[in-house]
Amino acid sequence: MTARIRSEASESALVPLAVAAENLGVSVKTIRRRIADGTVRGYRGGRLIRVDLDQLRRALTNYIDSELK
Protein backbone atom coordinates (compact mmCIF):
# COMPACT_ATOMS: atom_id res chain seq x y z
CA MET A 1 0.00 0.00 0.00
CA THR A 2 1.36 3.44 -0.91
CA ALA A 3 0.55 6.77 0.64
CA ARG A 4 -0.21 9.81 -1.45
CA ILE A 5 1.47 12.99 -0.33
CA ARG A 6 -0.03 16.31 -1.40
CA SER A 7 2.57 18.84 -2.46
CA GLU A 8 2.66 22.11 -0.54
CA ALA A 9 3.22 23.84 -3.88
CA SER A 10 -0.30 22.87 -4.86
CA GLU A 11 -1.93 25.52 -2.72
CA SER A 12 -4.76 26.06 -5.18
CA ALA A 13 -6.46 22.99 -3.73
CA LEU A 14 -10.09 23.25 -2.72
CA VAL A 15 -10.51 23.45 1.04
CA PRO A 16 -13.57 23.47 3.31
CA LEU A 17 -14.86 26.85 4.49
CA ALA A 18 -13.72 26.29 8.08
CA VAL A 19 -10.15 25.56 6.98
CA ALA A 20 -10.09 28.59 4.67
CA ALA A 21 -11.51 30.85 7.39
CA GLU A 22 -8.92 29.71 9.93
CA ASN A 23 -6.10 30.03 7.40
CA LEU A 24 -7.04 33.60 6.42
CA GLY A 25 -8.21 34.85 9.81
CA VAL A 26 -11.82 35.57 8.82
CA SER A 27 -15.11 34.00 9.78
CA VAL A 28 -16.94 31.33 7.82
CA LYS A 29 -19.81 33.80 7.53
CA THR A 30 -17.52 36.27 5.72
CA ILE A 31 -16.58 33.60 3.17
CA ARG A 32 -20.25 32.67 2.71
CA ARG A 33 -21.03 36.35 2.04
CA ARG A 34 -18.31 36.54 -0.62
CA ILE A 35 -19.71 33.40 -2.28
CA ALA A 36 -23.24 34.85 -2.18
CA ASP A 37 -22.20 38.16 -3.76
CA GLY A 38 -20.18 36.38 -6.47
CA THR A 39 -16.75 37.59 -5.36
CA VAL A 40 -15.58 34.00 -4.76
CA ARG A 41 -16.73 30.76 -6.33
CA GLY A 42 -17.84 27.98 -4.01
CA TYR A 43 -17.71 24.35 -5.08
CA ARG A 44 -20.27 21.99 -3.60
CA GLY A 45 -19.44 18.34 -3.08
CA GLY A 46 -22.45 16.75 -1.44
CA ARG A 47 -23.28 18.92 1.56
CA LEU A 48 -19.78 20.39 1.91
CA ILE A 49 -18.81 23.67 0.25
CA ARG A 50 -15.17 24.19 -0.66
CA VAL A 51 -13.27 27.20 -1.98
CA ASP A 52 -10.01 27.72 -3.82
CA LEU A 53 -7.70 29.18 -1.17
CA ASP A 54 -5.64 31.25 -3.64
CA GLN A 55 -8.74 32.72 -5.28
CA LEU A 56 -10.24 33.55 -1.90
CA ARG A 57 -7.04 35.22 -0.71
CA ARG A 58 -6.88 37.39 -3.86
CA ALA A 59 -10.59 38.27 -3.64
CA LEU A 60 -10.38 39.28 0.02
CA THR A 61 -7.26 41.35 -0.62
CA ASN A 62 -8.98 43.16 -3.49
CA TYR A 63 -12.13 43.66 -1.41
CA ILE A 64 -10.22 45.11 1.54
CA ASP A 65 -8.16 47.38 -0.74
CA SER A 66 -11.31 48.75 -2.40
CA GLU A 67 -12.93 49.40 1.00
CA LEU A 68 -9.92 51.44 2.15
CA LYS A 69 -10.00 53.77 -0.87
VENTADA-V277433 format. One record per backbone hydrogen bond with DSSP energy under -0.5 kcal/mol. CO is the residue of the C=O (numbers start at 1). NH is the residue of the N-H. E is the energy in kcal/mol with one decimal. If there is no record, write none. Layout:
CO;NH;E, CO;NH;E
//
This chain:
4;6;-0.5, 7;10;-1.0, 9;11;-1.8, 10;13;-0.7, 13;53;-1.2, 15;51;-2.5, 16;20;-2.3, 17;21;-2.8, 18;22;-2.1, 19;23;-2.4, 20;24;-2.2, 21;25;-1.3, 21;26;-1.8, 27;31;-1.5, 28;32;-2.5, 29;33;-2.2, 30;34;-2.0, 31;35;-2.1, 32;36;-2.4, 33;37;-2.3, 34;39;-1.5, 34;40;-1.6, 35;38;-0.9, 41;52;-0.5, 42;44;-0.5, 43;50;-2.8, 45;47;-0.5, 45;48;-1.4, 48;45;-2.9, 49;17;-1.1, 50;43;-3.2, 51;15;-2.6, 51;53;-0.6, 52;56;-2.5, 53;57;-2.4, 54;58;-2.4, 55;59;-2.6, 56;60;-2.7, 57;61;-2.1, 58;62;-2.5, 59;63;-2.5, 60;64;-2.6, 61;65;-2.4, 62;66;-2.2, 63;67;-1.6, 64;68;-1.5, 65;69;-0.8
//
